[in-house]
Amino acid sequence: MRCLRVSNCFRVALLGAGLALIASQSAVAATGQMGGMDMGGGAKKPMASPPATATVNFGGQQVVIKYNTPSMRGRKIMGGLVPYGQVWRTGANPATTLITPVPLHIGALLVPAGTYTIYSLPDPKEWKLIVNKQTGQWGTEYTQGMDLGRVPMKGKTLDRPQEVMSISFDGTKGNETELHVRWENTDEFVKVTTP
């Protein structure tokens, strides 16, 4: 573009730079909105399976399980959404994570201090709890070759259906507790101790 006067060239260049700046700021704002950031201050929809934590203390050391809590929402869970005979993520969304600063016995399985993923193998007769060494993955990513081990769980039927799945440590006394997985009419549990 040819400018007849220097002052006109300066004005055209300044106007072009201003429009470019406005366009780039609009693009950044749009990218933020698409990335899940609420730039407009609107209300956010709650997660369908919000995160939860189960904790227990052994000798001042906290053992933590981080998981997400799916809900029944009118669905058949055991033998339906959670099929029998197939490995289940034991939660929702990211893999359920066990973090222990101390060695544990989960059932008869010795679990060294560290971070692990918890899966389960539901069965109408006897569930198995799976402790897996792979961590940080999505809950549906399971590699059997990374299993530290599998332990049988005991089960009982809940008096009434439990809408939201939960993991908890119950009946803690000294260096002993029970790890419970509850959902729908199912309560599966295994003894956990420190060696």
Phi, psi and chi 1 to 4 in degrees:
 res  aa     phi    psi   chi1   chi2   chi3   chi4
   1 MET       -  133.3  175.2  172.4  111.5      -
   2 ARG   -98.1  133.5  -94.6 -178.3   62.1 -168.6
   3 CYS  -104.3  137.1  -65.0      -      -      -
   4 LEU   -80.7  -30.8  -61.1  176.4      -      -
   5 ARG  -130.8  148.0  -63.8  170.8   61.0 -165.6
   6 VAL   -62.0  -40.1  172.1      -      -      -
   7 SER   -64.9  -35.5   62.1      -      -      -
   8 ASN   -67.3  -40.0  -76.0  -16.2      -      -
   9 CYS   -61.3  -42.5  -73.5      -      -      -
  10 PHE   -62.5  -44.6 -179.8   74.4      -      -
  11 ARG   -63.0  -42.1  -75.1 -175.5 -168.6  138.0
  12 VAL   -64.3  -42.9  168.6      -      -      -
  13 ALA   -65.5  -42.5      -      -      -      -
  14 LEU   -64.1  -43.2 -169.4   57.3      -      -
  15 LEU   -62.5  -43.1  179.1   61.4      -      -
  16 GLY   -62.1  -43.3      -      -      -      -
  17 ALA   -64.5  -40.9      -      -      -      -
  18 GLY   -62.7  -43.4      -      -      -      -
  19 LEU   -64.9  -38.0  -70.2  173.8      -      -
  20 ALA   -64.5  -41.1      -      -      -      -
  21 LEU   -63.6  -45.4  179.8   61.7      -      -
  22 ILE   -61.1  -43.5  -68.6  168.7      -      -
  23 ALA   -63.5  -40.7      -      -      -      -
  24 SER   -69.9  -37.0   68.7      -      -      -
  25 GLN   -66.1  -37.9  -72.2  178.1  -19.4      -
  26 SER   -64.6  -39.8  -64.4      -      -      -
  27 ALA   -65.8  -40.7      -      -      -      -
  28 VAL   -63.1  -43.8  167.6      -      -      -
  29 ALA   -62.3  -42.3      -      -      -      -
  30 ALA   -65.6  -40.2      -      -      -      -
  31 THR   -63.4  -41.0  -58.6      -      -      -
  32 GLY   -60.4  -41.1      -      -      -      -
  33 GLN   -67.0  -41.5  -70.6  169.6  -16.1      -
  34 MET   -69.0  -26.1  -71.2 -172.2  -61.0      -
  35 GLY   -81.1    9.4      -      -      -      -
  36 GLY    93.5   -0.1      -      -      -      -
  37 MET   -85.5  131.6  -63.0  167.8   43.3      -
  38 ASP   -90.0   94.3 -176.9    6.7      -      -
  39 MET   -79.3  -15.8  -53.9  -64.5  -97.5      -
  40 GLY   -98.0   -1.4      -      -      -      -
  41 GLY    77.0   14.7      -      -      -      -
  42 GLY   -74.8  164.1      -      -      -      -
  43 ALA   -72.0  140.6      -      -      -      -
  44 LYS   -95.6  144.1  -72.6 -171.3  174.7 -174.2
  45 LYS   -76.5  133.5 -176.0  177.9  176.2 -176.7
  46 PRO   -66.0  150.4   15.4  -21.2      -      -
  47 MET   -64.2  142.6  -71.9 -178.9   70.3      -
  48 ALA   -67.0  -33.9      -      -      -      -
  49 SER  -130.2   80.5  -59.3      -      -      -
  50 PRO   -66.4  156.3   17.9  -24.2      -      -
  51 PRO   -70.3  152.3   20.1  -25.9      -      -
  52 ALA  -147.4  166.2      -      -      -      -
  53 THR  -137.6  138.4  -55.8      -      -      -
  54 ALA  -114.5  134.4      -      -      -      -
  55 THR  -134.4  153.9   60.7      -      -      -
  56 VAL  -148.6  146.6   65.8      -      -      -
  57 ASN  -109.0  131.2  -75.6  -57.9      -      -
  58 PHE  -122.2  110.5  -71.9  127.9      -      -
  59 GLY    55.7   39.3      -      -      -      -
  60 GLY    82.8    0.0      -      -      -      -
  61 GLN  -104.9  128.8  -61.0  -71.0  -43.2      -
  62 GLN   -95.3  122.5 -171.7  174.5   63.5      -
  63 VAL   -94.7  132.9  175.6      -      -      -
  64 VAL  -127.7  138.6  177.7      -      -      -
  65 ILE  -120.1  123.6  -63.8  178.6      -      -
  66 LYS  -107.1  129.1  -63.8  179.1  180.0 -178.6
  67 TYR  -152.8  171.4   65.9  104.9      -      -
  68 ASN  -114.0  148.5  -77.6   60.4      -      -
  69 THR  -107.3   95.8   57.1      -      -      -
  70 PRO   -71.5  159.0   25.2  -31.2      -      -
  71 SER  -117.9  157.1  -63.6      -      -      -
  72 MET   -66.4  -47.9  -72.1  172.5   51.6      -
  73 ARG    47.3   44.0  -67.3 -167.3  -68.2  -85.8
  74 GLY    80.0    5.1      -      -      -      -
  75 ARG   -94.9  152.8  -59.1  173.3  -69.2 -176.8
  76 LYS   -76.1  125.0  167.0   77.0  175.5  139.4
  77 ILE   -96.4  -73.3  -56.9  -58.2      -      -
  78 MET   -72.5  124.1  -60.1  -54.8  160.2      -
  79 GLY    81.4    3.5      -      -      -      -
  80 GLY  -126.9  -97.3      -      -      -      -
  81 LEU   -58.0  -39.2 -178.8   67.2      -      -
  82 VAL  -105.5   95.7  176.0      -      -      -
  83 PRO   -70.5  146.2   -2.9   10.9      -      -
  84 TYR   -72.8  146.0  -69.1  126.8      -      -
  85 GLY    79.4    7.1      -      -      -      -
  86 GLN  -127.0  142.6  -65.1 -178.9   26.1      -
  87 VAL   -62.6  133.5  172.4      -      -      -
  88 TRP  -118.6  143.9  174.5   47.6      -      -
  89 ARG   -67.3  -10.8   69.1  173.7   88.2 -169.7
  90 THR    56.9   54.3  -44.3      -      -      -
  91 GLY   152.5 -144.3      -      -      -      -
  92 ALA  -148.5  160.8      -      -      -      -
  93 ASN    62.7 -124.5  -56.4  -28.5      -      -
  94 PRO   -63.1  160.2  -14.8   24.6      -      -
  95 ALA   -60.5  144.9      -      -      -      -
  96 THR   -72.1  127.3  -64.4      -      -      -
  97 THR  -112.9  131.3  -55.8      -      -      -
  98 LEU  -106.0  125.6  165.4   68.2      -      -
  99 ILE  -121.8  117.8  -55.8  162.9      -      -
 100 THR  -130.0  124.5  178.1      -      -      -
 101 PRO   -83.3   -5.9   28.9  -32.0      -      -
 102 VAL  -128.2  153.2  -64.4      -      -      -
 103 PRO   -65.0  148.1    2.4   -0.2      -      -
 104 LEU  -130.5  154.0  -59.4  173.4      -      -
 105 HIS  -105.9  116.5  -85.2  121.3      -      -
 106 ILE  -104.9  108.0  -60.8  178.2      -      -
 107 GLY    59.9 -130.0      -      -      -      -
 108 ALA   -92.1   -1.6      -      -      -      -
 109 LEU   -85.3  124.3  177.9   65.8      -      -
 110 LEU   -82.5  121.6  176.9   59.6      -      -
 111 VAL  -113.9  107.3  178.7      -      -      -
 112 PRO   -62.6  158.8  -19.5   30.8      -      -
 113 ALA   -54.1  139.1      -      -      -      -
 114 GLY   154.7 -166.2      -      -      -      -
 115 THR  -116.8  134.7  -58.7      -      -      -
 116 TYR  -140.0  168.7  -57.7   90.6      -      -
 117 THR  -110.3  139.3  -64.0      -      -      -
 118 ILE  -104.5  127.0  -62.2  -68.7      -      -
 119 TYR  -124.6  173.1  -64.7   97.3      -      -
 120 SER  -142.0  161.3   55.0      -      -      -
 121 LEU  -122.3   91.8 -176.6   59.9      -      -
 122 PRO   -67.4  144.8  -18.9   31.2      -      -
 123 ASP  -153.0  143.1 -174.3  -87.6      -      -
 124 PRO   -61.8  -24.6   -5.7    8.3      -      -
 125 LYS   -97.4  -47.9  -65.8 -179.2 -178.9  174.4
 126 GLU  -152.0  119.8 -178.1 -176.6   74.8      -
 127 TRP   -78.3  159.4  -78.5   39.6      -      -
 128 LYS  -124.8  137.8  -69.5 -161.4  178.4   -3.1
 129 LEU   -93.8  132.4 -175.8   75.3      -      -
 130 ILE  -111.6  126.4  -57.8  168.6      -      -
 131 VAL  -106.6  121.1  179.8      -      -      -
 132 ASN  -120.3  140.2 -172.3  -80.6      -      -
 133 LYS   -82.2  -14.5  -63.6  177.7  -79.0 -173.1
 134 GLN   -74.8  135.6 -177.9 -179.3    4.7      -
 135 THR  -134.5  159.9   60.4      -      -      -
 136 GLY    84.1    2.5      -      -      -      -
 137 GLN   -91.7  168.3   71.2  -82.7   17.4      -
 138 TRP   -68.1  150.9 -166.0 -110.6      -      -
 139 GLY   -60.1  -25.4      -      -      -      -
 140 THR   -85.6   -6.1   54.3      -      -      -
 141 GLU   -88.4  110.9  -64.6  176.1   35.1      -
 142 TYR  -130.5  129.1  170.3   71.1      -      -
 143 THR  -120.6  106.3  -54.5      -      -      -
 144 GLN   -59.4  -33.7 -174.6  173.0   -8.8      -
 145 GLY   -63.4  -13.0      -      -      -      -
 146 MET   -96.3    4.1  -64.9  -67.7  -70.1      -
 147 ASP   -63.5  131.7  -76.4   -2.7      -      -
 148 LEU   -76.8  -37.5  178.7   66.4      -      -
 149 GLY   171.0  171.5      -      -      -      -
 150 ARG  -127.8  139.2  -62.7  177.1  176.7 -154.2
 151 VAL  -130.4  142.6  -65.3      -      -      -
 152 PRO   -69.2  148.1   17.6  -22.5      -      -
 153 MET  -114.6  154.9  -59.5  179.5   80.8      -
 154 LYS   -96.3  152.2  -64.8 -179.4 -179.5  178.2
 155 GLY  -134.4  154.3      -      -      -      -
 156 LYS  -146.9  161.4   59.7 -176.2  176.0 -176.7
 157 THR   -92.3  133.1  -57.3      -      -      -
 158 LEU   -72.3  149.7  -64.1  172.5      -      -
 159 ASP   -63.3  -34.9  -66.7  -24.5      -      -
 160 ARG  -143.2  155.0   60.8  177.7 -173.8 -117.6
 161 PRO   -60.7  141.4  -21.7   31.6      -      -
 162 GLN  -103.8  115.7  179.9  171.0  -48.4      -
 163 GLU   -63.9  -46.1  173.3   68.7   24.0      -
 164 VAL  -106.3  127.7  178.4      -      -      -
 165 MET   -62.8  142.7 -179.1 -121.0  154.0      -
 166 SER  -140.3  152.5   67.4      -      -      -
 167 ILE  -123.0  134.1  -63.6  175.8      -      -
 168 SER  -149.9  159.5   60.9      -      -      -
 169 PHE  -105.1  120.8  -67.5  102.8      -      -
 170 ASP  -125.8  154.7  -64.3  -21.4      -      -
 171 GLY    65.6   35.7      -      -      -      -
 172 THR   -71.8  127.2  -55.6      -      -      -
 173 LYS  -140.8  114.7  -66.8  178.2 -174.4  168.7
 174 GLY    61.7 -118.7      -      -      -      -
 175 ASN  -103.3   28.7   69.7  -21.7      -      -
 176 GLU  -135.9  140.3 -175.2  175.8  -52.5      -
 177 THR  -153.4  175.9 -168.9      -      -      -
 178 GLU  -120.3  133.8  -73.8 -179.0  -13.4      -
 179 LEU   -94.2  119.0  168.6   59.5      -      -
 180 HIS  -112.5  139.2  -74.8 -103.3      -      -
 181 VAL  -119.8  117.1  177.2      -      -      -
 182 ARG  -124.7  137.0  -64.7 -177.4  178.9   99.0
 183 TRP  -170.0  144.9 -160.5   15.0      -      -
 184 GLU    56.9 -118.8 -163.9 -178.7   38.0      -
 185 ASN  -104.2    8.5  -64.0  -46.1      -      -
 186 THR  -103.7  136.1  -57.8      -      -      -
 187 ASP  -131.0  104.0  179.8    3.4      -      -
 188 GLU  -107.6  137.5  -65.2  -68.6  -33.3      -
 189 PHE  -148.1  159.8   57.2   96.0      -      -
 190 VAL  -146.3  146.9   62.5      -      -      -
 191 LYS   -75.6  138.6 -174.4  174.3  176.8 -179.4
 192 VAL  -127.6  129.9  178.6      -      -      -
 193 THR  -136.6  164.8   60.9      -      -      -
 194 THR  -101.3  138.3   55.1      -      -      -
 195 PRO   -65.9      -   -9.1   15.3      -      -
